[in-house]
């Protein structure tokens, strides 16, 4: 089965981060980078977002 991919607005809803925070954290290598879907469209693999969320929960404890 193909992995699900999330566009930016969905990633914002899932993570609670704003667009600027997502891109700032990507630049600091603290957030996963998206993959290209087409020439201009990008999305984040569900597994990358799930792993990032899990790592945040670990660091909060």
Sine and cosine of phi, psi and omega as CSV:
sin_phi,cos_phi,sin_psi,cos_psi,sin_omega,cos_omega
0.00,0.00,0.67,-0.74,-0.01,-1.00
-0.95,0.32,0.58,-0.81,0.02,-1.00
-0.96,0.29,0.58,-0.81,0.04,-1.00
-0.98,0.22,0.58,-0.82,0.04,-1.00
-0.83,-0.56,0.61,-0.79,-0.03,-1.00
-0.93,-0.37,0.72,-0.70,0.11,-0.99
-0.98,0.20,0.20,-0.98,-0.15,-0.99
-0.83,0.56,-0.73,0.69,-0.04,-1.00
-0.87,0.50,-0.62,0.79,0.04,-1.00
-0.93,0.37,-0.65,0.76,0.05,-1.00
-0.88,0.48,-0.65,0.76,0.05,-1.00
-0.86,0.50,-0.70,0.71,0.00,-1.00
-0.91,0.42,-0.69,0.73,-0.04,-1.00
-0.92,0.39,-0.70,0.72,-0.11,-0.99
-1.00,0.01,-0.39,0.92,-0.08,-1.00
0.98,0.18,0.19,0.98,0.00,-1.00
-0.99,-0.12,0.49,-0.87,0.09,-1.00
-0.99,0.13,0.23,-0.97,0.03,-1.00
-0.83,0.56,-0.74,0.67,-0.05,-1.00
-0.91,0.42,-0.58,0.81,0.02,-1.00
-0.93,0.36,-0.65,0.76,0.04,-1.00
-0.86,0.52,-0.76,0.64,-0.04,-1.00
-0.94,0.35,-0.56,0.83,0.07,-1.00
-0.90,0.44,-0.72,0.69,0.00,-1.00
-0.92,0.38,-0.55,0.84,0.08,-1.00
-0.89,0.45,-0.68,0.74,0.01,-1.00
-0.90,0.44,-0.51,0.86,0.02,-1.00
-1.00,-0.04,0.14,0.99,0.02,-1.00
0.88,0.48,0.55,0.83,0.02,-1.00
-0.96,-0.29,-0.07,1.00,-0.03,-1.00
-0.65,-0.76,0.61,-0.79,-0.04,-1.00
-0.90,0.44,0.50,-0.86,0.04,-1.00
-1.00,0.08,0.52,-0.86,0.04,-1.00
-0.98,0.22,0.21,-0.98,0.10,-0.99
-0.95,-0.33,0.47,-0.88,0.01,-1.00
-0.97,0.23,0.72,-0.69,0.11,-0.99
-0.99,-0.15,-0.69,0.72,0.05,-1.00
-0.65,-0.76,-0.23,-0.97,0.00,-1.00
-0.83,0.56,-0.63,0.78,-0.03,-1.00
-0.90,-0.44,-0.41,0.91,-0.10,-1.00
-1.00,0.10,0.70,-0.71,0.09,-1.00
-0.78,-0.62,0.32,-0.95,0.05,-1.00
-0.40,-0.92,0.34,-0.94,0.00,-1.00
-0.98,-0.21,0.73,-0.68,0.08,-1.00
-0.90,0.44,0.62,-0.78,0.00,-1.00
-0.82,0.57,-0.64,0.77,-0.03,-1.00
-0.89,0.46,-0.60,0.80,0.01,-1.00
-0.92,0.40,-0.65,0.76,0.01,-1.00
-0.94,0.34,-0.66,0.75,0.02,-1.00
-0.88,0.48,-0.70,0.72,0.03,-1.00
-0.89,0.45,-0.67,0.74,0.00,-1.00
-0.89,0.46,-0.71,0.70,0.02,-1.00
-0.88,0.48,-0.67,0.74,0.02,-1.00
-0.89,0.45,-0.64,0.77,0.01,-1.00
-0.92,0.39,-0.54,0.84,0.04,-1.00
-0.92,0.39,-0.64,0.77,0.02,-1.00
-0.91,0.42,-0.63,0.78,0.03,-1.00
-0.89,0.45,-0.69,0.73,-0.06,-1.00
-0.96,0.27,-0.33,0.94,0.03,-1.00
-0.98,0.21,-0.33,0.94,-0.04,-1.00
-1.00,-0.06,0.00,0.00,0.00,0.00
